[in-house]
Amino acid sequence: MRRTRQSLLYLFLVWIILVLVNGCSGPTKIGEPPSEAACSSIVDTKCVKCHYKTRICDALGTKSVSKWEKTIKFMKKQGTQLTDDEQNKLIACLSSLPKGSNVVCQ
């Protein structure tokens, strides 16, 4: 009985450690941001269909990569047509641009 309890406790602790390691693995790597022209093009053709540039500009410099990933995934659920490549480029752009960047804000 005692051995069974001990085994269950060890299994539970191993499971907790695996969950924590997996949960703390960090955001997805998205690669280097594309050129400013590519960033501007994606924002102008995809994002500005539904949002004013000021809304996007105000969010620059305030969100991490993982928050931009969540935002873009939500926009795709709302109907935004983005390829996986465009999505990764957009996340890389928006998460790397500083607040007020001319790439998006003009």
Secondary structure, 3 states (H helix, E strand, C coil): CHHHHHHHHHHHHHHHHHHHHHHCCCCCCCCCCCCHHHHHHHHHHCHHHCCCHHHHHHHCCCCCHHHHHHHHHHHHHCCCCCCHHHHHHHHHHHHHCCCCCHHHHC
